[in-house]
Amino acid sequence: MDACHAKLPYDCFILVLQGGGALGAYQAGVFEGLTEAGCSPDWVTGVSIGAINGALIAGNPPKQRVARLRGFWDRVSSGASMTAHPIFRALHWGFARAGASLGSVVGVPGLFSPRVPPPAFMPEGTPSALSVYDIDPLRTTLGSLVDFDLIRRRDVRLSVGAVNIRTGDATYFDSLQTQMNAEHVLASAALPPAFAPIEIDGEYYWDGGIVSNTPLSYAVDHSAAVNVLIVQVDLFRPEGELPRNLDQVMERHKDIMYSSRKPFESVRVRKTQRQRGALRRLLQKLPARFKSDPDVKILEAEGRPGRIDIVRLINRRLSYMGSTKDYEFSRAAVNELWAAGLDDARSVLAHPECLVRTDLSENVRAYDLTRGPRKALRSLFHHWREKLPLGVRARRYTRKGFA
């Protein structure tokens, strides 16, 4: 166990990354903020662009991760860019839509290119007939920026979500069980009809966001650790106002469709913890002669008491971006999103009183970063500090302890 885990009441730090195309630059900014504070994840689980960001994190040494993320986002935002200050809302929306439309016609460098000839002119059943774009540029980008040998060594666990086209079931490729390569990440990002399905071991897969765009449940269900810290970075807002025009209708539709289902997730987390508690109590009722049984030992490990703390950061910035926000890869938009994520991460670490706590169950707590006047509640970061010796509280947290 790392020294940091010995000092803090957590066995595992999990980073959960939602899908969302160009909005994924926000996640990169959040990760830079965590890195500044010396916080490094033990496990990254992601869907779509979250899987790509996750691979860039898990597939590079700690000192290179932010630079590789920056390299990726600079590469995919290196095309033609048009922008206007948000104060000129109509002009800004016009430039954003024009930039997104241009990318959809000519492609995005390092990410995808249009198929020529188009799919309507290709033989049925071929990959070229099943998608509008060729995802080979992303395959090349991943090959140059991600060390998959490092991912296979599992210094940082990586899990990416996809959906099996034949069964319609969600599938997670996890470095604990799978020899990960670029195809697994591509499968998680293959959103139809833009991209063709990816074949892996005779099965074909699409983007995991079709079934579930937030891999929180997978992290909760498959964590062997007892006390877990989860930082969940969402790219779509679940809440919103009634649309006033067609562009806002399309944007609100995306936000609802791809945002986290908090009530469902809360029920799922509570159910998991309730089952573990019931299992623990049942095992305590067994006669002593069963205590050494190998199966009982396995069940004891599953039922160990513990705590899950979930910090949720949601991209609530840049509300002026409109319905094209998830495929507007202009350099200006990417830089704004990165800066927003970085600022939110710094705000949480510097002003934890901004976090509002919700008790999902006896051992599961969620903390949300909100804006506006809210009653300041004691956050998990305050909880950490109270458990530390006085001489350590003011020192900087790192994976190896407090510097």
C-alpha positions in Angstrom: 0.0 0.0 0.0 1.3 3.5 -0.9 2.2 5.8 1.9 -0.6 8.2 0.9 -3.1 5.4 1.3 -1.7 4.7 4.7 -2.1 8.3 5.8 -5.6 8.9 4.3 -8.7 6.8 5.0 -8.8 5.5 1.4 -7.5 2.3 -0.2 -8.2 3.4 -3.8 -8.7 6.7 -5.8 -10.9 6.1 -8.9 -11.3 8.7 -11.7 -14.6 8.3 -13.5 -14.8 10.0 -16.9 -18.0 10.5 -18.9 -18.3 10.6 -22.7 -18.9 13.8 -24.5 -16.6 14.4 -27.6 -15.0 17.8 -27.6 -16.3 18.5 -24.1 -13.6 16.1 -22.9 -11.1 18.9 -22.7 -12.9 19.8 -19.5 -11.7 16.5 -18.0 -8.2 17.1 -19.1 -8.3 20.4 -17.2 -9.6 18.7 -14.0 -6.8 16.2 -14.2 -4.2 18.9 -14.5 -5.7 20.5 -11.3 -5.5 17.1 -9.5 -2.0 16.7 -10.6 -1.0 20.1 -9.3 -2.2 18.9 -5.9 -0.2 15.7 -6.2 -3.3 13.5 -6.5 -2.9 10.6 -8.9 -5.6 7.9 -9.6 -5.1 4.2 -9.0 -7.9 3.4 -11.5 -9.4 5.3 -14.4 -12.7 4.2 -15.9 -14.2 6.0 -18.9 -16.5 6.0 -21.9 -15.9 7.4 -25.3 -13.8 10.6 -24.9 -13.5 9.6 -21.3 -11.9 6.3 -22.4 -9.4 8.3 -24.6 -8.5 10.6 -21.8 -8.2 7.6 -19.5 -5.8 5.8 -21.9 -3.7 9.0 -22.1 -3.5 9.0 -18.3 -3.0 5.3 -17.6 -0.7 4.9 -20.7 1.9 7.4 -19.6 4.3 7.9 -16.6 3.0 10.4 -14.0 5.3 13.3 -15.1 4.2 13.0 -18.8 0.4 12.7 -18.4 -0.6 16.3 -18.5 1.8 16.9 -21.4 0.4 14.0 -23.4 -3.2 15.2 -22.7 -2.2 18.6 -23.9 -0.6 17.1 -27.0 -3.8 15.2 -27.8 -6.1 18.2 -27.4 -3.7 20.5 -29.3 -3.7 17.9 -32.1 -7.5 17.6 -32.4 -8.0 21.3 -32.2 -5.4 22.3 -34.8 -7.8 22.8 -37.7 -9.4 26.0 -38.9 -10.7 28.0 -35.9 -13.2 30.8 -35.8 -14.5 32.5 -32.6 -15.9 35.6 -31.1 -16.2 36.8 -27.6 -19.2 35.3 -25.8 -20.6 38.7 -25.1 -21.5 38.8 -28.8 -23.8 35.7 -28.3 -25.3 35.5 -31.8 -21.9 36.0 -33.5 -20.3 33.5 -31.1 -22.9 30.8 -31.9 -22.6 31.5 -35.6 -18.8 30.9 -35.5 -19.2 27.8 -33.3 -21.7 26.2 -35.6 -19.6 27.1 -38.6 -16.5 25.6 -37.0 -18.4 22.4 -36.1 -19.9 22.2 -39.6 -16.5 22.6 -41.1 -15.1 19.8 -39.0 -18.0 17.6 -39.9 -17.2 18.2 -43.6 -13.4 18.0 -43.7 -12.8 16.0 -40.5 -10.8 16.7 -37.3 -7.0 16.3 -37.4 -5.8 13.3 -35.4 -9.4 12.1 -34.7 -11.4 11.3 -37.9 -11.6 12.0 -41.6 -14.6 11.8 -44.0 -14.9 8.7 -46.1 -14.3 9.1 -49.8 -16.4 7.9 -51.5 -19.2 8.3 -49.0 -20.9 5.2 -47.4 -23.9 5.3 -49.8 -21.6 4.3 -52.6 -19.8 1.4 -50.8 -20.8 -2.3 -50.7 -23.2 -3.3 -47.9 -21.6 -4.8 -44.9 -18.2 -3.2 -45.3 -16.9 -0.8 -42.7 -17.0 2.0 -45.3 -20.7 1.4 -45.7 -21.4 1.6 -41.9 -20.0 5.0 -41.0 -19.6 8.5 -42.3 -16.0 8.9 -41.0 -12.8 6.9 -40.9 -11.4 6.6 -37.3 -7.9 5.6 -38.5 -6.5 9.0 -37.5 -7.4 8.4 -33.9 -5.8 4.9 -34.1 -2.6 6.6 -35.2 -2.9 9.3 -32.5 -3.3 6.7 -29.8 -0.3 4.8 -31.1 1.9 7.8 -30.8 0.7 9.2 -27.5 -0.2 6.1 -25.4 2.1 3.3 -24.2 -0.2 0.3 -24.1 2.6 -1.8 -22.7 2.4 0.5 -19.6 -1.3 0.0 -19.4 -0.9 -3.8 -19.6 1.5 -3.5 -16.6 -1.4 -2.0 -14.7 0.4 0.7 -12.8 -2.9 2.5 -13.2 -5.9 0.3 -13.8 -7.9 1.2 -16.9 -11.5 0.3 -17.8 -13.3 1.4 -20.9 -17.0 1.0 -21.6 -18.5 -0.2 -25.0 -21.7 -1.9 -26.2 -21.8 -5.3 -27.9 -23.8 -4.8 -31.1 -25.0 -8.4 -31.3 -26.3 -8.6 -27.7 -27.0 -4.9 -27.0 -25.2 -5.4 -23.6 -22.8 -3.0 -22.0 -19.2 -4.4 -22.0 -16.2 -3.1 -20.1 -12.7 -3.9 -21.2 -10.6 -3.9 -18.0 -6.9 -4.0 -17.8 -7.2 -6.4 -14.9 -8.6 -9.1 -17.2 -7.8 -7.8 -20.7 -4.6 -7.2 -22.6 -5.6 -3.7 -23.6 -4.7 -2.1 -26.9 -5.9 0.7 -29.1 -8.8 -1.3 -30.4 -10.4 -1.4 -27.0 -10.3 2.4 -26.7 -11.6 2.8 -30.3 -14.5 0.5 -29.5 -15.5 2.7 -26.6 -15.4 5.8 -28.9 -17.1 4.3 -32.0 -20.3 6.3 -31.9 -22.7 5.4 -34.8 -23.3 6.4 -37.5 -20.2 8.6 -37.4 -17.8 5.7 -36.8 -17.9 2.0 -37.8 -18.1 -0.7 -35.2 -14.8 -2.1 -33.9 -14.1 -5.9 -34.1 -12.5 -7.5 -31.0 -12.3 -11.3 -30.8 -15.0 -11.9 -33.3 -17.5 -9.5 -31.7 -18.4 -5.9 -32.8 -18.7 -2.9 -30.5 -20.0 0.6 -30.5 -19.6 3.5 -28.2 -20.5 2.6 -24.6 -22.4 5.9 -24.2 -25.3 4.3 -26.1 -26.1 2.2 -23.0 -24.6 4.2 -20.2 -22.5 7.3 -20.6 -21.2 7.4 -17.0 -19.2 4.4 -15.8 -19.8 5.0 -12.1 -21.8 1.8 -11.4 -18.9 -0.3 -12.9 -16.4 1.4 -10.6 -18.6 0.8 -7.5 -19.5 -2.8 -8.4 -15.9 -3.9 -9.3 -13.8 -2.1 -6.8 -12.1 -4.6 -4.4 -11.0 -1.8 -2.1 -12.8 -1.1 1.1 -12.6 2.7 1.4 -12.8 4.4 -1.9 -12.6 7.9 -3.2 -14.2 8.5 -6.6 -13.8 11.7 -8.5 -16.6 11.7 -11.2 -16.1 14.2 -14.1 -19.3 14.7 -16.1 -19.5 16.7 -19.3 -23.3 17.1 -19.7 -25.6 18.9 -17.2 -28.6 17.0 -16.0 -30.5 20.1 -15.0 -31.5 22.9 -17.3 -34.1 25.4 -18.4 -37.0 25.1 -20.8 -35.5 25.7 -24.4 -36.5 28.9 -26.2 -35.3 28.0 -29.7 -34.5 24.9 -31.8 -30.7 25.0 -31.0 -31.5 25.0 -27.3 -33.9 22.1 -27.9 -31.1 20.1 -29.5 -28.6 21.0 -26.8 -31.1 20.2 -23.9 -31.8 16.8 -25.6 -28.1 15.9 -25.6 -27.7 17.0 -22.0 -30.6 14.9 -20.8 -29.7 11.9 -22.9 -26.0 11.8 -21.9 -25.9 13.2 -18.4 -25.6 11.1 -15.3 -28.8 9.5 -13.9 -28.3 10.6 -10.3 -31.4 8.9 -8.9 -30.6 5.6 -10.7 -26.9 5.8 -9.6 -27.9 6.5 -6.0 -30.3 3.5 -5.9 -27.6 1.3 -7.5 -24.9 2.4 -5.0 -27.3 2.0 -2.0 -28.3 -1.5 -3.3 -24.7 -2.5 -3.6 -23.8 -1.4 -0.1 -27.0 -2.9 1.3 -26.1 -6.3 -0.2 -22.6 -6.1 1.2 -24.0 -5.4 4.6 -26.4 -8.3 4.4 -23.7 -10.6 3.3 -21.5 -9.5 6.2 -24.2 -10.1 8.7 -25.1 -13.5 7.2 -21.5 -14.6 7.4 -21.3 -13.7 11.1 -24.2 -16.1 11.7 -22.3 -19.1 10.3 -21.1 -21.8 12.6 -17.4 -21.6 13.5 -16.5 -24.7 11.5 -17.2 -22.8 8.3 -14.9 -19.8 9.0 -11.9 -21.4 7.3 -13.8 -22.5 4.2 -12.3 -20.9 1.0 -15.7 -19.9 -0.3 -16.5 -18.1 3.0 -13.1 -16.3 2.7 -14.1 -15.0 -0.7 -17.5 -13.8 0.5 -15.9 -12.1 3.5 -13.7 -10.1 1.2 -16.8 -9.0 -0.8 -18.7 -8.1 2.4 -16.0 -6.1 4.1 -17.3 -2.8 5.6 -16.1 0.4 4.0 -16.9 3.8 2.8 -17.3 5.4 -0.7 -16.9 9.1 -1.1 -17.9 10.5 -4.5 -16.8 14.0 -5.6 -18.8 15.1 -8.7 -17.5 17.8 -11.0 -19.9 18.7 -13.8 -19.1 20.9 -16.7 -21.6 23.7 -16.0 -19.4 26.3 -17.8 -19.7 27.8 -21.2 -23.5 27.7 -21.4 -23.3 29.8 -24.6 -21.7 27.0 -26.7 -25.0 25.6 -28.0 -25.9 22.2 -29.5 -22.7 21.8 -31.4 -20.6 21.8 -28.2 -19.7 18.1 -28.3 -18.2 18.3 -31.8 -16.8 21.8 -31.9 -13.1 21.2 -31.8 -11.9 24.8 -32.3 -8.7 25.7 -30.4 -10.6 28.5 -28.6 -13.4 26.1 -27.4 -10.9 23.4 -26.3 -8.8 25.9 -24.4 -11.9 27.4 -22.6 -13.1 23.9 -21.6 -9.6 23.0 -20.3 -9.4 26.2 -18.3 -12.9 25.6 -16.9 -12.0 22.1 -15.7 -8.7 23.3 -14.2 -10.4 26.1 -12.4 -13.1 23.8 -11.0 -10.5 21.3 -9.7 -8.5 24.2 -8.1 -11.7 25.5 -6.5 -12.5 22.2 -4.9 -9.0 21.7 -3.5 -8.6 25.3 -2.3 -12.2 25.9 -1.2 -13.8 22.6 -0.1 -16.6 24.5 1.5 -18.1 24.8 -2.0 -18.9 21.1 -1.9 -22.4 20.2 -0.9 -22.7 16.8 0.8 -25.5 14.3 0.2 -25.6 11.0 2.1 -26.7 8.3 -0.3 -26.5 5.6 2.3 -24.8 5.0 5.7 -21.4 4.5 4.1 -21.8 6.4 0.8 -21.5 10.2 0.5 -21.6 12.4 -2.6 -20.1 15.9 -2.8 -21.2 18.3 -5.6 -19.5 21.5 -6.6 -22.2 24.1 -6.8 -22.2 27.8 -7.6 -24.2 30.6 -5.9 -25.0 31.2 -2.2 -25.3 27.8 -0.5 -24.8 26.8 3.1 -21.2 25.7 3.6 -21.1 22.1 4.8 -18.2 20.2 6.1 -16.5 18.4 3.1 -14.6 15.3 2.9 -11.4 17.3 2.6 -12.1 18.8 6.0 -12.7 15.2 7.2 -9.3 14.2 5.9 -7.5 17.0 7.7 -9.3 16.3 11.0 -7.8 12.8 10.9 -4.3 14.0 10.3 -1.7 15.1 12.9 -1.6 18.9 13.3 1.9 19.1 11.8 0.8 17.5 8.6 -2.5 19.3 7.9 -1.0 22.3 6.1 1.3 20.2 3.9 0.7 19.2 0.3 -0.9 15.8 -0.4 1.0 13.5 -2.8 0.8 9.9 -3.8 3.8 9.3 -1.5 2.3 11.1 1.5 2.5 14.7 2.4 5.4 16.8 1.1 
